[in-house]
């Protein structure tokens, strides 16, 4: 058989918590983020650790063609991912890659490159969604995403941001603790840009772009139009719906200053502090070249500590361009002459004259959700059936979703797309003997009993796996409750490979600790039947510089590693490609290479097949497989099964993959599922359903 041959009905529907094809068969997606290296220009090849600042700041003359993969090398990598059991991609693009030269000037060579890459994605049988990625706004504020001119147009001098303590940037900052890039969220430059992007009309109504538009309208328009330019070409190439299912709204959005109650202190969301950390108001003062004495913090898994004070910006460098001044001083938040804070709670309540003036603001409900609706409306002009992957702030409770008047009719074409990371391990770079449900804690949903009864805290391997599984179940349930009855796709999840448990054993190709960690993550997602996209696949990763971005080392492969993948025993797992019914349970034991999968089905699936891909890492020999398929009640269905080789049509020289196929016999009601709503069918047939249980093991 040809890989993906069962996917003749390519357009998928969103039906409750599952994706379904036209026959009503469920799809579960094991995905990969492709890729972290997309954050950086290809020409010139500028990484975050190299200090060639002339190249770094020449941001208008860059291109990203070749990110994430060179076209001539893509087939090898895409086949490799399929052979590991991945059937889905979160395809990472960057706003800067499309519109780096100037506002409204698009890099058509990059857009054409992306289209060619997506043709290869299709050839290898992947589905995907496009992720307009960013981290803490842009490369020049310590992350990735927005073009450099966005900072310049609001008045910043990008060359001065680090000296003025408005940003911490890997290739410029003298002090760069691990994972400190995320602290840029509440530095002056990033916090200002996100506040203007989402809530500029409310909090900076007097600040205007050169064409007279508010900065909120100007920035959102350019972002949406740049992504729209790509979407138009995707549609023209016929890649929409059957390959590109939809679009992420914006990777890891940030509230900026919105919601802060006292600018003299820190944002309530600013729990992770490392190194010298100015208060929010101190950040504004530093941006105007006013030296400050700031507290130095150290955050570890066991708590946050202060380590004295440090003088910042002794050279009195301004973050603002000549002739420009702090936007927030212009709006009366503070007085530049007396250097005093006038409105400490300015960003916590509505400011404009309206019925809401003086009332508390809610970032997600008041600013993020209207943006998400606007984004969806604009892209659906070109791609009407696009699925919107709604991604709120990381570790924050999602809003109650409701469509606005213009998005009604599309409310079923959405997916809840949160991120989930083991924050303790990311910060410590160490796999600890205990862990906690940081998601539930961040949502303020954990109580004392959750800790006393070990519902939000686990010790030892079993305890950690239990806590991770409970955290995933909670995240999925929260989405169902607040976003609605829609699928949940974990947009990012991953581990740091450069753990310090065994003296950087990863440099000796010892991934025993990482294998345990990955298996705990995978087990948690499988237990809740979650779709996910793992972060990340960077073939150019090295042991010395990791993923080439801000000191991170999360890539599942590395050029320094002798084998194609790292910790593959835990990473490569069976995946149910198609399920003739509704999945009910899924688990995989990596030590015994044993899969347990169960699903509900009924007679309306007559003529359909359930297909499970079995990666060669665990199932190298077709003849050595043990397969058991049982039906309860046994009288309901007589199923047949077999194991076949699946050829990858885009990699004729590559080895085939094993596919377990369970065939459902045709009945007199065959075909009804194509015309009936799946949920209605299941309700009507609840008394006539059977449970199919599949066990696969290697002898």
C-alpha positions as CSV (number, residue, x, y, z in Angstrom):
1,X,0.0,0.0,0.0
2,X,1.0,3.6,-0.4
3,X,1.5,5.7,2.7
4,X,-1.6,7.8,3.2
5,X,-3.6,5.8,0.8
6,X,-6.4,5.5,3.3
7,X,-6.6,9.3,3.3
8,X,-8.6,9.6,0.1
9,X,-11.0,11.9,1.8
10,X,-8.5,14.6,2.7
11,X,-10.5,17.5,4.1
12,X,-11.1,17.0,7.8
13,X,-13.9,18.2,9.9
14,X,-13.7,19.3,13.6
15,X,-16.3,17.2,15.4
16,X,-16.2,17.5,19.2
17,X,-12.9,16.6,20.6
18,X,-11.7,14.8,17.5
19,X,-10.7,15.6,13.9
20,X,-12.7,13.4,11.5
21,X,-12.6,12.7,7.8
22,X,-15.6,12.5,5.5
23,X,-16.4,9.0,6.5
24,X,-16.5,9.9,10.2
25,X,-13.3,8.2,11.0
26,X,-11.3,9.9,13.8
27,X,-7.7,11.2,13.3
28,X,-5.2,11.5,16.1
29,X,-2.1,13.7,15.3
30,X,1.4,13.1,16.6
31,X,3.1,16.2,15.3
32,X,6.5,17.9,15.1
33,X,7.3,21.6,15.1
34,X,9.2,22.4,11.9
35,X,11.2,24.2,13.1
36,X,13.0,26.2,15.7
37,X,15.7,27.2,13.2
38,X,13.0,29.1,11.3
39,X,13.4,31.9,13.8
40,X,16.7,33.0,12.3
41,X,17.7,34.3,8.8
42,X,19.4,32.0,6.4
43,X,21.2,34.7,4.6
44,X,23.2,36.1,6.2
45,X,23.2,33.1,8.6
46,X,23.0,35.0,11.9
47,X,22.6,33.0,15.1
48,X,21.8,34.5,18.5
49,X,25.2,33.6,20.0
50,X,27.4,35.3,17.3
51,X,28.4,38.8,18.0
52,X,28.7,40.2,14.4
53,X,26.4,43.1,15.2
54,X,26.7,44.8,11.8
55,X,25.1,41.7,10.3
56,X,22.6,41.4,13.2
57,X,21.3,45.0,12.9
58,X,21.2,45.0,9.1
59,X,17.7,43.6,9.5
60,X,16.1,44.9,6.2
61,X,18.6,42.9,4.0
62,X,18.0,39.4,5.2
63,X,16.1,36.4,3.8
64,X,14.8,33.2,5.3
65,X,14.7,31.0,2.1
66,X,15.9,27.6,3.3
67,X,14.3,27.8,6.8
68,X,13.4,25.3,8.1
69,X,15.1,23.0,5.5
70,X,16.9,23.3,2.2
71,X,14.5,22.0,-0.5
72,X,16.9,19.4,-1.8
73,X,17.4,18.0,1.7
74,X,13.7,18.1,2.8
75,X,12.7,14.6,1.6
76,X,15.2,12.9,3.8
77,X,14.0,14.7,6.9
78,X,10.3,14.5,6.2
79,X,10.6,10.7,5.6
80,X,12.6,10.4,8.8
81,X,9.8,12.1,10.8
82,X,7.1,9.8,9.2
83,X,9.2,6.7,10.0
84,X,9.3,7.8,13.6
85,X,5.5,7.9,13.8
86,X,4.8,11.6,13.3
87,X,1.9,12.4,10.9
88,X,1.5,16.1,11.5
89,X,3.5,19.3,11.4
90,X,3.2,22.7,13.0
91,X,5.0,24.6,10.2
92,X,6.8,27.6,11.6
93,X,6.9,30.8,9.7
94,X,8.1,34.3,10.8
95,X,6.5,37.7,10.2
96,X,10.0,39.1,9.7
97,X,10.7,36.5,6.9
98,X,7.8,37.9,4.9
99,X,8.0,41.6,5.5
100,X,11.6,42.4,6.6
101,X,12.5,45.0,4.1
102,X,9.9,47.7,4.8
103,X,6.2,48.0,5.7
104,X,4.1,46.4,2.9
105,X,7.1,45.1,1.0
106,X,6.9,41.3,0.9
107,X,9.7,38.7,0.2
108,X,8.0,36.8,-2.6
109,X,11.0,34.4,-2.9
110,X,10.4,33.3,0.7
111,X,6.6,32.9,0.1
112,X,7.3,30.7,-3.0
113,X,9.9,28.7,-1.0
114,X,7.2,28.0,1.7
115,X,4.8,26.8,-1.0
116,X,7.4,24.5,-2.4
117,X,8.1,23.1,1.1
118,X,4.4,22.5,1.6
119,X,4.2,20.5,-1.6
120,X,6.9,18.3,-0.1
121,X,4.9,18.1,3.1
122,X,1.9,16.9,1.1
123,X,4.0,14.3,-0.8
124,X,5.0,12.7,2.4
125,X,1.5,12.4,3.7
126,X,1.6,15.0,6.4
127,X,-1.2,17.3,7.5
128,X,-0.2,20.6,9.0
129,X,-1.1,24.0,10.3
130,X,0.9,27.2,9.8
131,X,2.3,28.9,12.9
132,X,3.2,32.6,12.6
133,X,5.8,32.3,15.3
134,X,7.3,34.9,17.7
135,X,9.1,34.9,21.0
136,X,9.1,38.1,23.1
137,X,8.3,40.1,19.9
138,X,11.5,40.0,17.8
139,X,15.1,39.1,17.4
140,X,16.1,42.6,18.6
141,X,14.2,42.2,21.9
142,X,15.7,38.9,22.6
143,X,13.5,36.5,20.7
144,X,12.1,36.2,17.2
145,X,9.1,37.2,15.1
146,X,8.4,40.8,14.1
147,X,10.5,42.8,11.7
148,X,13.0,45.3,13.1
149,X,11.2,48.2,11.6
150,X,8.2,47.6,13.9
151,X,10.4,48.8,16.8
152,X,11.7,51.7,14.8
153,X,8.3,53.0,13.7
154,X,7.1,53.4,17.3
155,X,10.3,55.3,18.2
156,X,12.8,52.7,19.5
157,X,16.5,52.8,18.5
158,X,17.2,49.0,18.1
159,X,20.9,49.4,18.5
160,X,20.4,50.9,22.0
161,X,17.9,48.5,23.5
162,X,20.4,46.3,25.4
163,X,22.5,49.2,26.7
164,X,19.3,50.9,27.9
165,X,18.2,47.7,29.6
166,X,15.1,47.6,27.4
167,X,16.0,44.1,26.3
168,X,18.3,41.2,27.2
169,X,19.8,39.8,23.9
170,X,21.9,36.7,23.7
171,X,24.7,38.1,21.4
172,X,25.0,41.5,23.3
173,X,24.1,41.1,27.0
174,X,27.0,40.6,29.3
175,X,24.8,38.7,31.8
176,X,22.7,36.0,30.2
177,X,21.4,33.3,32.7
178,X,19.8,30.2,31.2
179,X,16.2,30.7,29.9
180,X,16.5,34.4,30.6
181,X,15.1,35.3,27.2
182,X,11.6,34.9,28.5
183,X,12.2,37.7,31.1
184,X,12.1,40.1,28.1
185,X,8.3,39.9,28.3
186,X,8.3,42.6,30.9
187,X,11.3,44.7,29.8
188,X,10.4,48.0,28.2
189,X,10.7,47.2,24.5
190,X,8.8,43.9,24.4
191,X,6.1,45.1,27.0
192,X,5.6,48.3,25.0
193,X,5.3,46.5,21.6
194,X,2.7,44.0,22.9
195,X,0.7,46.6,24.7
196,X,0.6,48.7,21.5
197,X,-0.2,45.6,19.3
198,X,-3.1,44.4,21.4
199,X,-4.3,47.4,23.3
200,X,-2.8,50.5,21.8
201,X,-6.2,52.0,21.1
202,X,-7.0,51.9,24.8
203,X,-3.7,52.8,26.4
204,X,-1.8,54.9,23.7
205,X,-4.5,56.6,21.7
206,X,-2.3,59.7,21.0
207,X,0.6,57.6,19.5
208,X,0.2,57.4,15.8
209,X,2.0,55.6,12.9
210,X,3.2,57.8,10.0
211,X,0.0,57.2,8.1
212,X,-2.1,58.4,11.0
213,X,-3.4,55.0,12.1
214,X,-3.2,54.0,15.7
215,X,-0.3,51.7,16.4
216,X,-2.7,48.9,17.3
217,X,-4.4,49.1,13.9
218,X,-1.1,49.7,12.1
219,X,0.8,46.7,13.6
220,X,-2.2,44.3,13.5
221,X,-2.9,45.3,9.9
222,X,0.7,44.6,8.8
223,X,0.9,41.3,10.7
224,X,-2.4,40.0,9.3
225,X,-1.7,41.2,5.8
226,X,1.7,39.6,5.7
227,X,0.3,36.2,6.8
228,X,-2.6,36.8,4.4
229,X,-0.1,37.2,1.5
230,X,1.2,33.7,2.3
231,X,-2.3,32.3,2.7
232,X,-3.3,33.5,-0.8
233,X,-0.4,31.6,-2.3
234,X,-1.2,28.5,-0.3
235,X,-4.7,28.6,-1.7
236,X,-3.6,29.3,-5.2
237,X,-1.3,26.2,-5.0
238,X,-4.3,24.1,-3.9
239,X,-2.6,23.2,-0.6
240,X,-5.5,24.4,1.6
241,X,-7.8,22.1,3.5
242,X,-6.2,18.7,2.5
243,X,-2.7,19.7,3.6
244,X,-2.8,23.1,5.4
245,X,-5.7,22.7,7.8
246,X,-5.5,26.2,9.2
247,X,-3.4,28.7,11.1
248,X,-2.2,29.5,14.6
249,X,-3.4,33.0,15.7
250,X,0.0,34.0,17.1
251,X,2.6,32.0,18.9
252,X,2.8,32.7,22.7
253,X,1.1,36.1,22.8
254,X,1.9,38.4,25.7
255,X,-0.2,40.9,27.5
256,X,2.6,43.4,27.8
257,X,1.7,45.9,30.5
258,X,-2.0,45.1,30.3
259,X,-3.5,44.2,33.6
260,X,-0.6,45.3,35.8
261,X,-1.9,46.8,39.1
262,X,1.2,48.7,40.2
263,X,3.9,49.8,37.8
264,X,6.2,50.4,40.8
265,X,6.5,46.6,41.2
266,X,6.2,43.6,38.9
267,X,3.4,42.1,36.8
268,X,1.6,39.3,38.6
269,X,2.7,37.1,35.7
270,X,6.4,38.0,36.2
271,X,7.2,35.1,38.6
272,X,10.3,33.9,36.7
273,X,13.0,36.5,37.4
274,X,16.7,35.9,36.8
275,X,19.6,38.3,36.9
276,X,19.2,42.1,37.4
277,X,15.5,42.8,37.0
278,X,14.1,46.3,36.9
279,X,10.6,47.0,38.1
280,X,8.2,48.0,35.4
281,X,8.5,51.7,36.2
282,X,12.3,51.4,36.5
283,X,12.3,49.9,33.0
284,X,10.6,53.1,31.7
285,X,13.2,55.3,33.5
286,X,16.1,53.2,32.1
287,X,14.7,53.6,28.6
288,X,15.0,57.4,29.0
289,X,18.7,56.9,30.0
290,X,18.1,57.3,33.8
291,X,20.4,55.1,35.8
292,X,18.7,52.7,38.3
293,X,19.7,50.4,41.1
294,X,17.9,47.1,40.4
295,X,17.5,43.9,42.4
296,X,19.4,40.8,41.2
297,X,17.3,37.6,41.3
298,X,18.1,33.9,41.1
299,X,15.2,31.5,40.4
300,X,15.7,27.8,40.9
301,X,13.3,24.8,41.2
302,X,13.2,25.3,45.0
303,X,12.4,29.0,44.9
304,X,13.3,32.6,44.0
305,X,16.0,34.5,45.8
306,X,17.5,38.0,45.8
307,X,21.3,38.5,45.4
308,X,21.8,42.1,46.1
309,X,21.6,45.2,43.9
310,X,23.2,46.2,40.6
311,X,23.4,49.6,38.9
312,X,22.0,49.5,35.4
313,X,22.6,52.0,32.5
314,X,25.4,54.0,34.1
315,X,26.2,55.3,30.6
316,X,22.7,56.9,30.4
317,X,21.9,55.4,27.0
318,X,18.3,56.0,25.8
319,X,16.2,53.3,24.2
320,X,14.3,55.9,22.1
321,X,15.5,57.4,18.9
322,X,16.6,61.1,18.8
323,X,13.6,63.3,18.7
324,X,11.4,60.5,20.2
325,X,10.5,60.0,23.9
326,X,8.7,57.4,26.0
327,X,5.2,56.8,24.8
328,X,4.0,56.2,28.3
329,X,5.4,59.5,29.6
330,X,3.5,61.1,26.7
331,X,0.3,59.5,28.0
332,X,0.8,60.8,31.5
333,X,1.8,57.5,33.1
334,X,4.9,59.2,34.5
335,X,6.5,62.6,34.5
336,X,9.8,62.7,32.7
337,X,10.9,65.9,34.4
338,X,10.3,64.9,38.0
339,X,10.9,61.2,37.2
340,X,7.8,60.3,39.3
341,X,5.2,57.7,38.6
342,X,1.8,59.3,38.3
343,X,-0.6,56.5,37.4
344,X,0.7,53.2,38.8
345,X,-2.5,51.3,37.9
346,X,-2.9,52.9,34.4
347,X,-2.9,49.6,32.6
348,X,-5.3,47.8,34.9
349,X,-8.5,49.7,34.0
350,X,-10.1,51.1,30.9
351,X,-8.9,54.6,30.1
352,X,-10.9,55.8,27.2
353,X,-14.2,57.6,27.5
354,X,-16.8,54.8,27.4
355,X,-19.2,52.9,29.5
356,X,-16.3,50.8,30.6
357,X,-14.0,53.6,31.8
358,X,-12.5,52.8,35.1
359,X,-13.5,49.1,35.0
360,X,-10.9,46.4,35.3
361,X,-9.5,45.1,32.0
362,X,-9.1,41.4,31.1
363,X,-6.4,40.8,28.5
364,X,-7.8,37.7,26.9
365,X,-11.5,38.8,26.8
366,X,-11.0,42.4,26.0
367,X,-8.0,42.4,23.7
368,X,-6.7,39.0,22.6
369,X,-10.1,37.5,21.6
370,X,-11.1,40.5,19.4
371,X,-7.7,40.2,17.7
372,X,-8.2,36.4,17.2
373,X,-11.6,37.1,15.6
374,X,-10.1,39.8,13.3
375,X,-7.3,37.5,12.3
376,X,-9.7,34.7,11.5
377,X,-12.0,36.9,9.4
378,X,-9.1,38.2,7.3
379,X,-7.6,34.8,6.5
380,X,-11.0,33.2,5.8
381,X,-11.4,35.7,2.9
382,X,-8.8,33.5,1.1
383,X,-9.2,30.2,2.9
384,X,-12.9,30.0,3.9
385,X,-12.8,26.6,5.7
386,X,-9.5,27.4,7.6
387,X,-9.4,26.0,11.1
388,X,-8.2,28.5,13.6
389,X,-5.8,27.2,16.2
390,X,-6.5,29.5,19.2
391,X,-3.4,30.0,21.3
392,X,-3.8,32.2,24.4
393,X,-0.9,33.2,26.7
394,X,1.2,30.4,28.0
395,X,0.3,29.1,31.4
396,X,-2.8,31.3,31.5
397,X,-6.5,30.3,31.9
398,X,-8.1,30.6,28.4
399,X,-11.0,32.9,28.0
400,X,-14.6,31.9,27.6
401,X,-14.8,31.7,23.8
402,X,-17.8,33.1,21.9
403,X,-17.8,34.0,18.2
404,X,-18.5,37.6,17.2
405,X,-21.2,38.4,14.7
406,X,-18.8,38.1,11.7
407,X,-17.3,34.8,12.7
408,X,-20.6,33.0,13.4
409,X,-21.0,30.0,11.2
410,X,-17.3,29.2,11.6
411,X,-17.4,28.6,15.3
412,X,-17.0,24.8,14.8
413,X,-13.7,25.4,12.8
414,X,-11.6,26.1,15.8
415,X,-9.0,24.1,17.9
416,X,-7.7,24.9,21.4
417,X,-4.0,25.1,21.0
418,X,-2.2,25.7,24.4
419,X,1.4,24.9,25.1
420,X,2.7,22.6,27.9
421,X,6.2,22.5,29.3
422,X,7.8,21.1,32.4
423,X,8.9,24.5,33.6
424,X,10.9,23.1,36.5
425,X,13.1,21.1,34.3
426,X,13.5,23.8,31.7
427,X,14.7,26.3,34.3
428,X,16.9,23.9,36.3
429,X,18.2,21.9,33.2
430,X,17.9,18.9,35.6
431,X,15.3,16.1,35.7
432,X,14.3,16.3,39.4
433,X,13.0,13.4,41.5
434,X,9.7,15.2,42.0
435,X,7.5,17.6,40.0
436,X,4.3,19.7,40.2
437,X,1.4,20.6,38.0
438,X,2.5,24.1,37.1
439,X,-0.4,24.6,34.7
440,X,-3.0,24.1,37.4
441,X,-0.9,26.2,39.8
442,X,-0.6,29.0,37.3
443,X,-4.3,28.9,36.7
444,X,-4.8,29.3,40.5
445,X,-6.9,26.1,40.4
446,X,-4.7,24.1,42.8
447,X,-5.7,24.1,46.4
448,X,-4.2,22.8,49.6
449,X,-5.8,19.4,49.2
450,X,-4.3,19.0,45.8
451,X,-0.9,19.1,47.4
452,X,-1.8,17.1,50.5
453,X,-3.3,14.3,48.4
454,X,-0.5,14.5,45.8
455,X,-2.9,15.6,43.0
456,X,-0.7,18.5,42.0
457,X,2.6,17.2,43.2
458,X,4.4,13.9,42.5
459,X,7.5,12.2,43.9
460,X,9.4,9.5,42.0
461,X,8.9,8.2,38.5
462,X,5.4,7.0,39.2
463,X,4.3,10.2,40.9
464,X,5.7,12.4,38.2
465,X,4.0,10.4,35.5
466,X,0.7,10.6,37.4
467,X,1.0,14.4,37.9
468,X,1.9,14.9,34.2
469,X,-1.1,12.8,33.1
470,X,-3.4,14.7,35.5
471,X,-2.1,18.0,34.2
472,X,-2.8,17.1,30.6
473,X,-6.3,15.9,31.5
474,X,-6.9,19.2,33.3
475,X,-5.6,21.2,30.4
476,X,-7.9,19.3,28.0
477,X,-10.9,19.6,30.3
478,X,-10.3,23.4,30.7
479,X,-10.4,23.8,27.0
480,X,-13.6,21.9,26.6
481,X,-15.2,24.0,29.4
482,X,-14.0,27.4,28.2
483,X,-13.2,27.2,24.5
484,X,-16.0,24.7,23.8
485,X,-16.4,21.2,22.5
486,X,-13.5,21.3,20.1
487,X,-10.2,19.3,19.7
488,X,-7.2,20.2,21.9
489,X,-3.8,20.3,20.1
490,X,-0.8,20.8,22.4
491,X,1.0,23.3,20.1
492,X,4.4,22.9,21.8
493,X,5.8,20.4,24.2
494,X,9.4,19.3,24.6
495,X,12.4,18.8,26.8
496,X,15.9,20.3,27.2
497,X,18.4,17.7,26.0
498,X,21.3,19.4,27.7
499,X,20.3,18.1,31.1
500,X,22.9,18.2,33.9
501,X,21.8,15.0,35.7
502,X,24.7,12.9,34.5
503,X,27.4,15.4,33.8
504,X,26.1,16.4,30.4
505,X,25.9,12.8,29.4
506,X,24.2,13.9,26.2
507,X,27.6,14.8,24.8
508,X,28.5,11.1,25.2
509,X,25.3,10.0,23.5
510,X,23.8,9.0,26.8
511,X,20.1,9.8,26.7
512,X,18.9,7.6,29.4
513,X,17.5,10.4,31.5
514,X,16.0,12.1,28.5
515,X,14.3,8.9,27.5
516,X,12.6,8.6,30.9
517,X,11.5,12.3,30.7
518,X,10.2,12.0,27.1
519,X,8.3,8.8,27.9
520,X,6.6,10.6,30.9
521,X,5.5,13.4,28.5
522,X,4.2,11.0,25.8
523,X,2.4,8.8,28.3
524,X,0.6,11.8,29.7
525,X,-0.6,12.9,26.3
526,X,-1.6,9.5,25.2
527,X,-3.6,8.9,28.4
528,X,-5.8,11.9,27.4
529,X,-5.9,11.1,23.7
530,X,-4.3,14.5,22.9
531,X,-3.1,15.7,19.6
532,X,0.3,17.4,19.9
533,X,3.3,19.0,18.1
534,X,6.7,18.3,19.7
535,X,9.2,21.0,19.9
536,X,11.5,20.8,17.8
537,X,13.4,19.4,14.8
538,X,16.7,21.2,14.0
539,X,19.1,19.1,12.0
540,X,21.9,21.7,12.4
541,X,21.7,21.5,16.2
542,X,25.1,21.0,17.9
543,X,26.2,20.0,21.4
544,X,28.0,23.3,21.8
545,X,25.3,25.7,20.6
546,X,22.1,23.7,20.8
547,X,19.4,25.0,18.5
548,X,21.4,28.1,17.8
549,X,18.8,30.3,19.5
550,X,19.1,31.8,23.0
551,X,20.9,28.8,24.5
552,X,18.1,26.3,24.0
553,X,18.7,22.7,23.2
554,X,15.4,21.0,22.5
555,X,15.9,19.5,19.1
556,X,15.1,15.8,18.7
557,X,18.1,15.5,16.3
558,X,21.6,16.9,16.4
559,X,24.4,17.1,13.8
560,X,26.8,16.2,16.7
561,X,25.0,13.0,17.4
562,X,26.0,9.9,15.4
563,X,22.4,8.7,14.9
564,X,19.6,10.7,13.2
565,X,17.5,11.0,16.4
566,X,18.0,11.5,20.1
567,X,16.2,9.3,22.7
568,X,14.3,7.7,19.9
569,X,13.1,4.8,22.0
570,X,10.8,7.2,23.8
571,X,10.1,9.5,20.9
572,X,9.2,7.1,18.1
573,X,5.9,5.5,19.0
574,X,2.9,3.9,17.3
575,X,0.3,6.3,16.0
576,X,-3.3,5.5,15.1
577,X,-3.5,7.2,11.7
578,X,-7.2,6.5,11.1
579,X,-9.7,5.1,13.6
580,X,-13.0,3.6,12.4
581,X,-14.9,5.0,15.4
582,X,-14.0,7.1,18.4
583,X,-10.7,6.6,20.4
584,X,-11.2,5.6,24.0
585,X,-7.8,4.6,25.4
586,X,-4.2,4.6,24.2
587,X,-1.0,3.6,26.0
588,X,2.5,2.4,24.9
589,X,5.1,0.6,27.0
590,X,8.5,1.5,25.6
591,X,10.3,-1.2,27.6
592,X,8.1,-4.0,26.3
593,X,7.3,-2.3,22.9
594,X,3.6,-3.0,23.6
595,X,0.7,-0.9,22.4
596,X,-2.8,-1.0,23.9
597,X,-5.4,0.9,21.9
598,X,-9.2,0.8,22.2
599,X,-12.0,2.6,20.4
600,X,-15.8,2.6,20.1
601,X,-17.4,1.7,16.8
602,X,-20.7,0.7,15.3
603,X,-22.1,-0.7,12.0
604,X,-22.0,2.7,10.3
605,X,-18.3,2.3,9.9
606,X,-18.7,-0.7,7.6
607,X,-16.1,-0.7,4.9
608,X,-13.7,1.5,6.9
609,X,-10.3,0.7,8.2
610,X,-8.4,1.5,11.4
611,X,-4.7,2.0,10.6
612,X,-1.9,2.1,13.1
613,X,1.7,2.9,12.1
614,X,4.3,0.8,13.9
615,X,7.7,2.5,13.8
616,X,10.7,0.3,13.2
617,X,12.5,1.5,16.4
618,X,10.2,-0.8,18.3
619,X,8.9,-3.1,15.6
620,X,11.8,-3.9,13.2
621,X,10.6,-7.3,12.1
622,X,7.1,-7.8,10.6
623,X,7.4,-11.5,11.3
624,X,8.0,-11.0,15.0
625,X,4.8,-9.1,15.7
626,X,2.1,-10.3,18.0
627,X,-1.3,-8.7,17.3
628,X,-4.5,-9.3,19.2
629,X,-7.8,-7.7,18.1
630,X,-10.9,-8.3,20.2
631,X,-14.4,-7.0,20.1
632,X,-16.8,-6.6,23.0
633,X,-19.6,-7.7,22.6
634,X,-18.0,-10.3,20.3
635,X,-21.3,-10.8,18.4
636,X,-21.3,-7.2,17.2
637,X,-18.6,-7.3,14.6
638,X,-16.3,-9.7,12.8
639,X,-13.1,-7.8,12.1
640,X,-10.1,-8.8,10.0
641,X,-6.6,-7.5,10.4
642,X,-3.2,-7.6,8.8
643,X,0.2,-5.9,8.8
644,X,1.3,-4.3,5.5
645,X,4.2,-2.3,4.3
646,X,3.5,1.4,3.5
647,X,5.6,3.0,0.8
648,X,6.5,6.6,1.0
649,X,5.9,7.9,-2.6
650,X,8.3,10.8,-2.0
651,X,11.2,8.6,-0.8
652,X,11.4,5.7,-3.1
653,X,14.8,4.7,-1.8
654,X,13.8,4.7,1.8
655,X,12.7,1.6,3.7
656,X,8.9,1.1,4.0
657,X,7.0,1.4,7.2
658,X,4.7,-1.1,8.9
659,X,1.0,-0.4,9.1
660,X,-1.5,-2.5,11.1
661,X,-4.8,-2.5,9.3
662,X,-8.1,-3.5,11.0
663,X,-10.9,-3.8,8.5
664,X,-14.6,-3.3,9.3
665,X,-16.9,-5.4,7.1
666,X,-19.5,-3.7,5.0
667,X,-23.1,-3.9,6.3
668,X,-26.5,-2.8,5.1
669,X,-26.0,0.5,6.9
670,X,-22.6,1.1,5.2
671,X,-22.4,4.7,4.0
672,X,-24.8,6.2,6.5
673,X,-21.9,7.8,8.3
674,X,-21.1,10.0,5.3
675,X,-24.5,11.7,5.6
676,X,-25.1,11.7,9.4
677,X,-23.6,13.9,12.0
678,X,-21.1,11.8,13.9
679,X,-22.3,12.8,17.3
680,X,-26.0,12.2,16.4
681,X,-25.0,8.8,15.0
682,X,-23.2,7.8,18.2
683,X,-26.1,8.9,20.4
684,X,-28.6,6.9,18.3
685,X,-26.4,3.9,18.1
686,X,-25.2,3.9,21.7
687,X,-27.0,0.6,22.3
688,X,-25.4,-0.9,19.3
689,X,-21.8,0.0,19.8
690,X,-18.8,-2.2,20.2
691,X,-15.4,-1.7,21.8
692,X,-12.5,-2.8,19.7
693,X,-9.3,-3.5,21.7
694,X,-6.0,-3.9,20.0
695,X,-2.7,-5.1,21.5
696,X,0.5,-5.1,19.5
697,X,3.8,-6.3,20.8
698,X,7.2,-7.3,19.5
699,X,8.3,-10.8,20.4
